[in-house]
Amino acid sequence: MSIGPVQLLVVAFDRPNFTGEILDELAYLRDNDQIRLIDVLAVQKTEHGTIEALRWSDLSIEEAEDLGATVGALLGLAVAGEEGAEAGAIAGFEAGSDGHLIDDAQVWDVADTIPDGSAAAIALIEHVWAKPLRETIARAGGVVVSGEFIHPLDLLDIGLLTAMELDLETSEE
C-alpha cells in the first residue's frame, strides 16, 4: 500500500466550543483528496467528569492491519532487530484488526490527562496531496530528509508574519 507523508496532530481544547466546523473541514479535505484520516481519537470530558469519545478512520480493516503491521515491524526492528520486527509486525497487524491504529486504551489515557470541561484530539493524517510530489522527488534521485510544519509563532519570530496577521489567523481557528 502506497502511503503519503503522515502527520501526528495533537490538539487541546481548554473550553471546547464544538459546532461541527472541524468535522466539516476534515470531510472537505477528505472529499477533495487532500488528506486521509488514518486514525482519529477525540475525547471530551464534561464539567462533571463524564467522558465522550469519537473515533474515526478512513482505512478499511485490511488497510489498518497492513499499515499496523508495517509500523509495528519498523518499531520492532528499531528496538530488537529482526526478531523485534517480526513480533512488531504481528502486534501491529492485530492492533489494526478493529480498523484503528490508536488503541481503545488511549481513550482512558487521554481522559486521565485532561481536566473536566476540556477536550483533546489525536489524529494520524495522511497528506494524500504530497504523494505525487514525493514520487517525483524519488524519480529524480532525491530523498526527503526532513519535513516539519512551522508554527505561526515561529513565522512571527522571523518576520514572515505580522502580529496582526497572527491575531487574525488564531481568531479564525
C-alpha positions in Angstrom: 0.0 0.0 0.0 1.4 3.4 -1.0 1.0 6.0 1.6 1.7 9.7 1.7 3.5 11.6 4.4 1.8 11.1 7.8 1.4 13.8 10.4 0.6 13.2 14.0 -1.6 16.1 15.2 -2.5 16.6 18.8 -4.9 19.3 19.7 -6.1 20.5 23.1 -9.3 22.4 23.8 -9.4 24.2 27.1 -13.0 25.3 26.6 -14.5 23.3 23.7 -17.0 25.0 21.5 -17.7 22.3 19.0 -20.1 23.3 16.3 -19.2 20.7 13.7 -16.9 23.0 11.8 -13.8 20.8 12.4 -15.6 17.7 11.1 -16.9 19.7 8.1 -13.4 20.8 7.3 -11.9 17.3 7.6 -14.7 16.0 5.4 -14.0 18.7 2.8 -10.3 17.9 2.8 -11.0 14.1 2.5 -13.6 14.6 -0.3 -11.1 16.7 -2.2 -8.3 14.0 -1.9 -6.1 16.3 0.2 -5.9 14.1 3.3 -6.9 10.6 4.5 -7.6 10.1 8.2 -5.6 7.1 9.2 -7.0 7.3 12.7 -8.6 10.0 14.9 -9.4 9.9 18.6 -11.3 12.9 20.1 -12.1 12.8 23.9 -14.2 15.3 25.7 -14.6 15.4 29.4 -17.7 17.3 30.8 -17.6 19.5 33.8 -18.8 16.5 35.8 -16.1 14.2 34.5 -18.3 12.2 32.0 -16.2 11.1 29.1 -17.4 11.2 25.5 -15.1 9.8 22.7 -15.2 9.9 18.9 -13.1 7.5 16.8 -12.8 7.9 13.1 -10.7 6.2 10.4 -10.8 6.2 6.6 -8.9 2.9 6.5 -10.6 -0.4 5.8 -9.8 -3.1 8.4 -7.4 -4.7 5.9 -5.6 -1.4 5.3 -5.4 -0.8 9.1 -4.0 -4.3 9.6 -1.4 -3.8 6.8 -0.4 -0.4 8.0 -0.3 -1.6 11.6 1.9 -4.5 10.6 4.3 -2.1 8.7 4.5 0.4 11.6 4.9 -2.5 14.1 7.7 -4.1 12.1 9.6 -0.8 11.9 9.2 -0.1 15.6 10.2 -3.7 16.5 13.2 -3.5 14.2 14.4 -0.4 15.9 14.0 -1.9 19.3 15.2 -5.5 18.8 16.4 -6.1 15.3 14.9 -8.8 13.1 13.2 -10.7 15.9 11.6 -7.4 17.1 10.5 -6.7 13.5 8.6 -10.0 13.3 7.0 -9.6 16.7 6.2 -5.9 16.0 4.5 -6.8 12.7 2.3 -9.4 14.4 1.4 -7.0 17.1 0.7 -4.1 14.7 -1.4 -6.4 12.5 -3.5 -7.4 15.5 -3.8 -3.7 16.6 -5.3 -2.8 13.3 -7.9 -5.6 13.3 -10.6 -3.2 14.6 -9.9 -0.7 11.8 -7.9 1.7 14.1 -4.3 2.1 14.9 -4.9 4.1 18.1 -5.8 1.6 20.8 -9.0 1.7 22.8 -7.0 2.2 25.9 -5.9 5.6 24.6 -9.4 6.9 25.3 -8.8 6.4 29.0 -5.2 7.6 28.8 -6.3 10.9 27.2 -9.3 11.2 29.6 -6.9 10.9 32.5 -4.7 13.7 31.3 -7.3 16.3 30.5 -9.2 18.4 33.1 -13.0 18.4 33.5 -14.6 20.7 30.9 -11.9 20.2 28.3 -11.2 18.0 25.3 -8.3 16.7 23.3 -7.8 15.0 19.9 -5.1 12.9 18.4 -5.1 12.4 14.7 -2.8 10.5 12.3 -3.4 12.3 9.0 -2.0 11.1 5.6 -1.3 14.0 3.3 -2.5 12.4 0.1 -1.7 15.6 -1.9 2.0 15.0 -1.2 2.3 11.5 -2.7 2.9 12.6 -6.3 5.5 15.2 -5.1 7.3 12.5 -3.1 7.3 10.1 -6.0 8.6 12.8 -8.4 11.4 13.6 -5.9 12.3 9.9 -5.7 12.4 9.5 -9.5 14.8 12.4 -9.6 17.0 10.6 -7.1 16.1 12.7 -4.1 15.3 11.7 -0.6 13.3 13.9 1.8 15.5 14.2 4.9 13.2 16.4 6.9 9.6 17.8 6.8 8.1 19.9 9.5 5.2 22.2 9.8 6.2 25.6 11.0 4.1 27.1 13.8 2.7 30.6 13.2 4.7 32.0 16.2 7.9 30.9 14.5 6.9 32.8 11.4 6.2 35.8 13.6 9.7 35.5 15.1 11.4 35.6 11.7 9.2 38.4 10.4 7.2 36.5 7.7 4.0 37.0 9.7 3.0 40.2 11.4 1.4 40.2 14.9 -1.9 41.5 13.3 -1.9 38.5 10.8 -1.2 36.1 13.6 -4.2 37.5 15.6 -6.4 37.2 12.6 -5.2 33.6 11.9 -5.7 32.4 15.5 -9.1 34.1 15.8 -10.3 32.2 12.8 -9.4 28.8 14.3 
